[in-house]
Amino acid sequence: MDERVARRLGTIWQSDRPWRVLSTLAEFEDRLGGHPGEKRAAEFLRDELEALGLDNVREKSFAIPEWTRGETSLLVHVHSRDRERTFEARALPYCPESTVEAPLVDVGYGTPAELDDSEVEDAIVVASGATPPSADRFVHRTEKIGHAAERGATGFIFANHRPGQLPPTGSLRVGDTLPAVGVSYETGEWLREYAREGAAARLNVTASVEPGTSQNVRGRFGPETDERVLLLAHYDAHDVGEGALDNGSGVAVLLSVVEALSGLDLDRSVEVALVGCEELGLQGSETLAANIDTDDVHAVVNLDGVGRERTIQALTHASDEIETLVEEVFETVGHPVEIGDRPHPYSDHWPFLRRGIPTLQVHSQAGGETGPWERGWTHTRADTRDKVDRRTLREHAMLAALLVRELAGADLERIDPDRLKAELSDAEPSMRAAGVWPDAWGE
């Protein structure tokens, strides 16, 4: 390794920036899109980019529907036992204000086949948050909710598949009319048992949607070149926890990458984007993609989930050149990595990937996890700073810096839209149910 590169990587190991940035973000209460904590985080990150000496640092606002939770209640009538029980539940962002009373139906993992085998019309369905063991890809909650809505369900209960009394959250689509809430694994076990006995449930949600604003924070470093690498991470978080894992760790890694690389000679300019409202349907990255010349974007590096867990992952999204580059970088430094080449539409790279821009998402996963893309503690109140390991933050930042440096000098082919569509063809019905199948791809 070049001695100057090695010295710059060493600054990451010695810097207090990763932990300081993570700690500051975790202290801002309520970083949900449009809320005060998200705005304070954006201002803090703008100051960090300026302190790192980036050029053209700016904060750009954009309009959003701002959702605010009220109260949520879940009451179950167990007629066979002449019993009523109340359970803790959390409305999912953009859940409409509503009151629903209907039979309770267990639909397993919430797959189309399981929904078709159940009487879900005019019912409140209970589905596990886990990806089915038979699936070869991550199955998103919006797919399950969309399939249930298509079949006439009147309410949706999203049950955590991890013990710990942790109701999960996760956004619906703007304008969704199917009330949806999260409950803990333990509550889910009770609800499935009661559903088998013909119980009914009453779900009540109060919430509001008002015009609001979020913001993206941007800057650049490196040489003035026609093409640029876009380095991005989302800084917003769900309002139920500190958002340390999702995605405070990714933001901390990004700023460490900037600190290391801004002192090196690069082959292409690097545009930095810290985006808001990822958790509310990728609104920040969609706004960014719609307002920049994507023809000038050489590649996108999305730091969503990196530094979160010990095992580093590289999701190469159908780019053969990026996959080869990742293999070479990790072989050179002798560090293990898990590589996945299947594209997915559920993070901030998607608005760019579907335009044909090669994208790399640097992610991480706990050792011993089963199933693709496990969420761990994220999207629950247990997403707190104590779950993050300082050593992992530093190591992943060093590795991400090497990847960005190599991508800045690599020759990359644009992603063929026909190949991307073919790679996702088996997911088309579910992506349509989730509202993320591109209109341009047609039927």
Buried (B, 14 or more C-beta within 10 A) or exposed (E): EEEEBEEBBEBBBEBEBBBEBBBBBBEBEBBBBBBEBBBBBBEBBBEBBEEBEBEEBEBBBBEBBBBBBEEBBBBBBBEEEEEEBEBBBBBBBBBBEBEBBBBBBBBBBBBBEBBEEBEBEEBBBBBBBBBBEEBEBBBBBBBBBBBBBBBEBBBBBBBBBBEEBBBBBBBBBBEBEBBBBBBBBBBBEBBBEBBEEEBBBBBBBBBEBEEBBBBBBBBBBBEEBEBBBBBBBBBBBBBBBBBBBBBBBBBBBBBBBBBBBBBBEBBBBBBBBBBBBBBBBBBBBBBBBEEBEBEEBBBBBBBBBBBBBBBBBBBBBBBEBBBEBBBEBBEEEEEEBEEBBBBBBBBBBBBBBBBBBBBBBBBBBEEEEEBBBBBBBBBBBBBBBEBBBEEBBBBBBBBBBBBBBBBBEBEBEEBEBEEBBEBBEEBEBBBBBBBBBBEEBEE
